[in-house]
Amino acid sequence: VQLVESGGGSVQPGGSLKLSCVASGLIFSLYNMGWYRQIPGKQREFVASISEYRHRDVIESVKGRFTISRDNAKDAVYLEMNNLQPGDTAVYYCEAYGQLGDYWGQGTQVTVSA
């Protein structure tokens, strides 16, 4: 199983990025998908999730700014991030989880600074 994130980068406050995570080696449609982020020295933090039934959940601090979506035909999950703020700076990881297992990607760096 492999999860590969992409789309990270450096933006100014107020900017936007769209993260992608493409999965292989699993039946993607059977998995719930999540995005997490981590700052060095801190615990990994849940950001958003989308279930196999497309139920979405996001943390309060990104509501109205971040949108999670999935495309089962492409085995991909996305995190569209708008109005990015310096507090959003972190390494972002995607996770595939469910009864069949729990898998993580390698992460992609998002840096927000003026």
C-alpha positions in Angstrom: 0.0 0.0 0.0 1.3 3.4 -0.9 -0.1 6.9 -0.3 1.6 9.8 -2.1 0.8 13.4 -1.1 1.6 16.3 -3.4 0.6 19.9 -3.8 2.4 21.5 -0.8 4.5 24.6 -1.1 5.0 28.1 0.1 2.3 30.8 -0.1 1.6 34.2 1.4 -1.2 34.6 4.0 -4.5 34.6 2.2 -3.2 32.3 -0.5 -4.5 28.9 -1.5 -3.2 25.4 -2.1 -4.8 22.1 -3.1 -3.2 19.0 -1.6 -3.6 15.6 -3.4 -3.1 12.1 -2.0 -3.1 9.2 -4.4 -3.4 5.7 -3.1 -2.3 2.4 -4.6 -2.3 -1.2 -3.4 -5.7 -1.0 -1.7 -9.4 -0.9 -2.6 -9.7 2.9 -2.2 -13.5 3.1 -2.1 -13.6 0.9 1.1 -11.4 3.3 3.1 -12.1 6.4 5.1 -9.6 9.1 4.3 -8.1 11.7 6.5 -5.7 14.7 6.5 -3.5 15.5 9.4 -0.8 18.0 10.0 2.2 18.2 12.2 4.5 21.0 13.4 8.0 19.9 14.6 7.9 19.1 18.3 4.1 18.8 18.4 1.7 16.0 18.1 0.1 15.2 14.8 -3.3 17.0 14.5 -6.4 15.9 12.8 -7.5 18.3 10.1 -10.3 16.7 8.0 -11.8 13.4 7.1 -14.1 12.0 4.5 -15.7 8.6 5.0 -16.3 5.9 2.4 -19.8 7.2 2.4 -18.6 10.7 1.9 -19.4 12.0 5.3 -17.1 14.9 6.0 -15.6 16.3 9.2 -13.2 19.2 9.7 -11.7 20.9 12.7 -13.2 24.1 13.8 -10.1 26.2 13.0 -10.3 25.4 9.3 -14.1 25.4 8.7 -15.0 27.6 5.8 -11.4 27.6 4.6 -10.5 23.9 3.9 -12.6 21.4 1.9 -11.9 17.7 1.7 -13.1 15.7 -1.2 -12.4 12.3 -2.8 -12.5 10.8 -6.3 -12.8 7.0 -6.1 -12.3 6.7 -9.8 -8.8 8.2 -9.3 -8.1 6.6 -5.9 -7.4 10.1 -4.7 -8.4 12.4 -1.8 -7.9 16.2 -1.9 -7.7 19.0 0.6 -8.4 22.4 -0.9 -7.1 25.1 1.4 -8.1 28.7 1.0 -7.3 31.9 3.0 -4.2 30.1 4.4 -2.7 31.6 7.6 0.7 31.3 9.2 -0.8 29.0 11.8 -1.5 26.5 9.0 2.2 25.9 8.4 2.9 22.2 8.9 3.7 19.0 7.2 0.4 17.6 6.0 -0.2 13.8 5.9 -3.0 11.7 4.5 -4.3 8.6 6.1 -6.3 5.7 4.8 -8.1 3.8 7.5 -10.8 1.3 8.0 -11.5 -2.3 9.0 -8.9 -3.4 6.4 -6.0 -1.4 7.8 -4.4 2.0 8.6 -1.9 3.6 6.2 -0.1 6.9 6.1 1.6 8.9 3.4 5.1 10.5 3.7 3.7 14.1 4.1 4.0 17.3 2.1 5.2 20.6 3.5 2.9 23.7 3.6 4.5 27.0 4.6 2.5 30.2 5.0 4.5 33.3 5.5 4.6 37.0 4.3 
